[in-house]
Amino acid sequence: MNLLLDAFKAIPQDNYVAFTFFVGTMAMMAAAAFFFMEVNNTSKEWRTSVLVSGLITFIAAVHYYYMRGYNLETGESPVFFRYVDWLLTVPLMCVEFYLITKKVGGTSSLMWKLIFFSVIMLVTGYLGETIYRDQSVLWGVLSGLAYFYIVYLVWFGDVAKLAQSASPAVAAANRSLGWFVLVGWAIYPLGYIVGTPGGLFGMQIPLNLNMDIIYNIGDAVNKIGFGLVIYALSRKEA
Ligand SMILES: *C/C=C(C)/C=C/C=C(C)/C=C/C1=C(C)CCCC1(C)C
């Protein structure tokens, strides 16, 4: 607790980047505590799903705590730990799709397909932000292709088909998660565009936006939002 209070005191008032790392840490911690506590009040059928929501936000909380300190001390973007966090949490979001469709025939091979493309999306993004910054547009496009394939699977592909054959509550939850993937996840390429030298196919966005603030907003919206959709589903189908 003391550590957190000290960290808060040390944030200069005009350092919005550090501030969003701080708020992100708190939000993820609170969400993780909430989901973990609710696991035991959840019907057996949905317990694993709510537990995974807790794991996603807990893993993020640990990374945010670290990234917050790193950014405050160095003033730099914690790129490596950002991607470590995503490589753990995004596949877990893919697992959520598997868990909600499992009862109507969702297979682990479909889950691994989602995970595979999410890893491609993230590894190519990481390469574009780090080793191959000069070719950030190319790596961003490759990452975008994997991203769109995930959008396709969730909206029109096997995930959508399975969800539609399930209960109305599962179908509705899949649509909500689909909106998070289509709109919420689209926040990240915006962060990438403002944070890499290639910009948007060579065009720089003339607004004074910060990559980390955009990523931090994206994480709060998506990780907590996903968790709440799953939580709501677990209450509807108790
Ligand atoms: C909790 C973390 C989440 C949901 C992270 C999601 C990240 C993405 C959807 C990132 C996508 C990217 C592109 C589609 C192109 C540019 C590179 C990325 C990795 C930022």
The ligand as a Gaussian input file, in Angstrom:
#p B3LYP/6-31G(d) Opt

LIG

0 1
 C       -5.456000      -6.721000     -23.413000
 C       -4.781000      -6.440000     -24.599000
 C       -5.331000      -6.446000     -25.846000
 C       -6.768000      -6.779000     -26.093000
 C       -4.456000      -6.115000     -26.928000
 C       -4.801000      -6.102000     -28.214000
 C       -3.874000      -5.687000     -29.191000
 C       -4.128000      -5.525000     -30.518000
 C       -5.459000      -5.832000     -31.112000
 C       -3.054000      -5.026000     -31.348000
 C       -3.129000      -4.882000     -32.675000
 C       -2.115000      -4.307000     -33.578000
 C       -2.507000      -4.147000     -34.906000
 C       -3.828000      -4.629000     -35.412000
 C       -1.644000      -3.475000     -35.936000
 C       -0.500000      -2.718000     -35.333000
 C        0.200000      -3.502000     -34.288000
 C       -0.716000      -3.879000     -33.114000
 C       -0.009000      -5.035000     -32.417000
 C       -0.793000      -2.667000     -32.163000

